Amino acid sequence: MESTDITLENPYYAYLFGFIQTDGHLYNSTRDRGRLSIEINKQDEHILLAFKNFIPFHSSITERVRTTNFSANQKSVIWRVYDKRFRDYLEMWGLPNGSKSQLIKLPSGQFSKVDYFRGLIDGDGSLGLTAKGFPFLSLVTSSSKIAVGYIEFINQVTGKVKTSTRNTRDSVYNIVVYKEDAQILVRHLYYDNCLALSRKLIKASEVLSWSRPTDMRKVKHRKLWTPEEDQFIKTHSIDCSMEVLNRSRNSVELRLWRLNKLSKQSVTN
């Protein structure tokens, strides 16, 4: 696709928008003035150069040195775009003005999910091997809508049902997948020649090179019941439910018992 194909179905713009939602800031002022800016560590400057060379609007990259909690001479680079036409696209896709961490949501309209979520992960996620040497892939977000959308994406790619709640310390969602599930997602997200941070591509390679030790037993994940399945077993025989839902007799009978127990508790209350 051409750089002038400014749509979120274009993989580069989908990735860019996801990255902007995590590390970017949109400012709007009076008389149509404003800017989009992203400030990141100097080591990741290559991604800003890619953005600058890709979009058909004038932009600039500057460098600064500052003191942080981690370093007395922290070098960072800042990419700025002032063109209102570019800012209009970002607003049309759903980027809020100013503080945005809890307000961001999935883009409006059609978009390339795999590239968009890779942008989010490059900005607010991590991947690699745990201290015990297991592959993992995580995304941290303050947005409930992003959390729900990413969990649905995980289900579409891996077939696994994930749940997540805000943690009590930071009030954020930390959605993590491990081992083979992490490999499936990483293979899907970090495909050959995709736009991504170089250090994340190195970590992706580490994840994909892992092999389960022969003595490591696989844990069978419990298949969660959906409201539709609950309704089905209430109105059909156990044998029919077993065949249609691909469940064991014990599973169906246990679920019916639990539903009946919950029903009695609600009547009592």
C-alpha positions, 0 to 999 in steps of 0.5 A, a space after each residue: 500500500 502507498 503512504 498516501 492510502 491514509 486508512 486504518 486498513 493500511 497496515 502502517 497507519 493501523 500500527 501508527 495509530 496504535 502506537 500513538 494511542 500509547 505514546 502520543 499526545 494530541 493537542 488542539 488550540 484556537 484557530 485550528 492550531 495544534 500538534 501531534 507529538 511522540 517522545 520516546 527513548 533515543 534507542 527507538 528513534 528508528 520508528 519515528 524516522 519510519 513515521 516521518 518518512 512514511 506520512 505525506 505531511 511535514 514533520 520534525 524530529 528533535 532530541 533532548 537530554 533530561 534527568 529522570 529517576 533512572 538516569 541523569 542524562 536520559 536521551 529522548 527523541 520527539 516527533 512532532 506533526 503540526 499539519 491539521 490534515 493529519 490531526 483531522 485523520 487522528 480525530 476521525 479515527 477516535 483519538 481524544 485530545 489531551 490526556 487519553 489513557 482511560 479514554 482510548 478505544 478501538 478505532 472507528 471503522 474498519 482497521 487492520 487488527 494485527 497491526 493496530 494491536 502490535 502498535 499498542 503492544 510496542 507502546 504499552 506491552 512487553 514480550 520475551 521470556 520469563 525468569 523461568 524461561 517461558 514465553 510471554 506476551 503482555 499488554 497493560 492498559 487503563 482503558 476498559 474498551 481496549 482491554 475488551 477488544 484485545 481479549 476478543 482478539 486473543 480469542 480469535 487468534 488462539 481460541 482461548 477465553 481470557 478474562 481480566 480485571 483492574 489490579 488494585 495497585 495501579 487500576 490497570 488491566 495487565 493481560 498476559 498470555 504464556 507459552 504456546 499461546 504467546 507463540 501463536 500471538 507473537 507469530 501472528 503479530 510480528 510477521 516478516 517485514 512488519 513495522 515494529 520496534 527493533 528490540 521487540 522484534 528481537 524479543 519476538 524471535 526469542 519467543 518463537 525459538 522456545 520449545 516446550 521441554 519434554 517433561 513439561 506437562 500441558 495444563 488443560 484449560 477449562 472451557 468456560 460456559 457462555 450464556 447461550 450454552 446455559 440457555 441451551 442445556 436448560 431447554 434440551 436433553 443432556 444427550 442433545 446438549 452433549 452432542 451439540 455443545 461437544 461437552 461430556 455428560 459430567 460437564 453438562 450435569 454439573 453445569 445444570 446443578 450449578 445453574 439450579 443452585 444459583 436460581 434457588 439462591 436468587 429466589 431466596 434473596 
